[in-house]
């Protein structure tokens, strides 16, 4: 069986990348999404406080902001997007450090 140098290089990179467990990248990704969601929520609350004078309207907007925050935290596609980007950058790093 013949193995090209590019295929060998890819196999080596994949093995090196396995040194960082997938669950670590997944945790980092989820933590990043959680931080983004919390920051967005904080900014939305500041906006609501500045623009809504009526308590009833303000409470409705607080509820909407909380739903957005929770929706982002549960968005697996968002987490997967960040995780994939981290893996891509890890491979670039491994490639550059050779």
C-alpha positions in Angstrom: 0.0 0.0 0.0 1.4 3.3 -1.1 0.9 6.4 1.0 1.4 9.9 -0.4 3.3 12.4 1.6 0.3 14.7 1.9 -1.8 11.8 3.2 0.9 10.9 5.7 1.1 14.5 6.8 -2.7 14.6 7.3 -2.6 11.4 9.4 0.2 12.8 11.6 -1.8 16.0 12.1 -4.9 14.1 13.0 -3.0 12.0 15.5 -1.5 15.1 17.1 -4.9 16.8 17.2 -6.2 13.8 19.2 -3.9 14.8 22.0 -6.5 17.5 22.7 -9.6 15.5 23.6 -12.8 16.4 21.7 -14.6 17.0 24.9 -12.2 19.8 25.8 -12.9 21.6 22.5 -16.6 20.9 23.0 -16.4 22.5 26.5 -14.5 25.5 25.3 -17.1 25.9 22.5 -20.0 25.7 24.9 -18.4 28.1 27.3 -17.8 30.6 24.5 -21.5 30.4 23.4 -22.6 30.8 27.1 -20.4 33.9 27.4 -21.8 35.4 24.2 -25.3 34.7 25.3 -24.8 36.3 28.7 -23.1 39.4 27.1 -25.9 39.8 24.6 -28.5 39.4 27.4 -26.7 42.1 29.4 -26.6 44.5 26.4 -30.3 43.8 25.7 -31.2 44.6 29.3 -29.3 47.9 29.1 -31.1 48.7 25.9 -34.5 47.8 27.4 -33.8 49.9 30.5 -32.9 52.9 28.4 -35.8 52.7 25.9 -38.8 51.2 27.8 -40.5 53.5 30.3 -43.7 51.4 30.7 -43.1 48.6 33.3 -45.4 46.1 31.4 -43.5 46.6 28.1 -40.2 46.4 30.0 -41.1 43.1 31.6 -42.2 41.6 28.2 -38.9 42.7 26.7 -37.0 41.2 29.7 -38.8 37.9 28.9 -37.8 38.1 25.3 -34.2 38.8 26.1 -34.1 35.8 28.5 -35.6 33.5 25.8 -33.0 34.7 23.3 -30.2 34.0 25.8 -31.5 30.5 26.6 -32.1 29.8 22.9 -28.5 30.7 22.1 -27.1 28.5 24.9 -29.0 25.5 23.5 -28.1 26.1 19.9 -26.1 23.1 19.0 -25.3 24.4 15.5 -23.7 27.5 17.0 -21.6 25.4 19.4 -20.6 23.0 16.6 -19.6 26.0 14.4 -17.2 27.3 17.1 -15.9 23.8 17.7 -15.2 23.2 14.0 -13.4 26.5 13.8 -11.3 25.6 16.9 -10.4 22.2 15.3 -9.5 24.0 12.0 -7.2 26.5 13.8 -5.6 23.6 15.8 -4.7 21.9 12.6 -3.3 25.2 11.2 -1.2 25.6 14.4 0.1 22.0 14.2 0.9 22.5 10.5 2.7 25.8 11.2 4.7 24.4 14.1 6.4 21.8 12.0 
